[in-house]
Amino acid sequence: MPYTVLSQLNIYPLKSAGGIALANANLDRRGLVHDRRWMVVDDSGEFISQRTFPRMALINTELVSQMLILNAPRMPELCMPLYPTEGTSQEVEIWGDRCEAWTATPQSSSWISQYLGKSCKIVFMPDHSNRPVDPDFAVDENQVAFSDGFPLLLISESSLSDLNNRLPESVAMKRFRPNLVVKNTKPYEEDSWKKIKIGECEFNVAKPCSRCVLTTVDPETGEFSGKEPLRTLATYRKHNGNVLFGQNLIGTKMGKLEVGMTVEII
C-alpha cells in the first residue's frame, strides 16, 4: 500500500458554522490556527451549536485580510476582525468547562440573533483564556479552543468509504467536521495509532471521537436529515454506549502542515 498522506486540512473558525478547506495550516497548542476561536452563546453564556440550531451549518465562513467574514441565507455580510485586540470580557460555558471570552461587536450580536431567531451573541477566545485539555489525556499544558474537547479530529477516507458502503445514501466527509483527513489506509486503521508525525508536527492520538446528533444535520440544507449515519454507525461502531468515528488528536510538536505530506505512524 502507498504511503499514508494528509489529503485534507479543515478549519471551522466559528464553532458549528461552515468550514474552510486549506492547502496548508499552522499548528499551535490549541490546534490549527483560527480553528474554533469563535462561538455563539446564549444570554447565559452557554454555547449554541447545530445540535439545537441546525441552520448554523449554512453560515459560510471566509478569512480575508485579517477579517472573519460570515454569510448566511437572506442575511447581509458580516465582517469582524479575525484577531480582536480587546473586547468585553465574559465567562462562557462549553460542555461544563468555563472560560473567558470576549463579546464580539454589537453588530455581530444582532446579526446572529436575527439569523437564529433567538437572543444570542458571538464571542471570541483571546490567547490568555484558559481551557485545558482533559487532564487524563493532556501532554504538558495543552489548551483547546471552542472545540468540543480536543484540539484536533482526524478521519481516514477509507473509514468514510466503508461507512458509505453500508449506508442507504452516502454522506460527505464534511458531515463529520474533521480537521485532518488522511488517505491510503485500511478502514479504521487510525483506531490503532498512538502517535503520528506529519512534517515537523507530532501528535498523540488521544481517544476515539464519540458522535452525536450533529452528524445527522445535512450541511447542504441546514436541516436534520433523519437517523443516518448515526443509526448505521451504531450497528458496528458502538462501544460502552458511545458511537465512535474518527480520532481525537493532541499536538505535541508544533509547526506547519500541508496537504500531501506523508503521515508517519510512530
NORCOR-V970443 format. One line per field, one symbol per residue. phi: phi as a letter, one per 40 degrees, with the letter a starting at -180 (. if undefined). burial: I if it has 9 or more other C-alpha atoms within 8 Angstrom, else O. A space follows every 50 residues. Layout:
# NORCOR-V970443
phi = ???
burial = ???
This chain:
# NORCOR-V970443
phi = .cdcbcbabbbbdbdgcccbcbcaacbbcchcdgcfcbacbcccgccbac dbbdcdccccbbbbfgbcbbbadgbccbbbccbdcaiccacbbbfgcbac bbcccddcccccccccgacaabbbccdccbbccdccbcbfbcbbcccdab cabbbcccccccccccccbcbcdcdbfccbbbbgbcdgcccccbbbbbgc cbbcccaccccbcdccccccbgbcbhcccdccdccabcafgbcbagbcbb cbacibbbdhcccccc
burial = OOOIIIIIIIIIIIIIIIIIOIOIIIIIIIIIIOIIIIIIIIOOIIIIII OOIIIIIIIIIOIOOOIIIIIIOOOOOIOIOOOOOOOOOIIIIIOOOIII IIIIOOOIIIIIIIOIOOOIIIIIIIOOIOIIIOOOOIOOOIIIIIIOOI IIIIIIIIIIIIIIOOIOOOOOOOIOIIIIIIIIIOIIOIOOIOIIIIII IIIIIIOIIOIOOIIIIIIOOIIOOOOIIIOIIIOOIIOOOOIIIIIIII IIOIIIIIIOIIIOOO
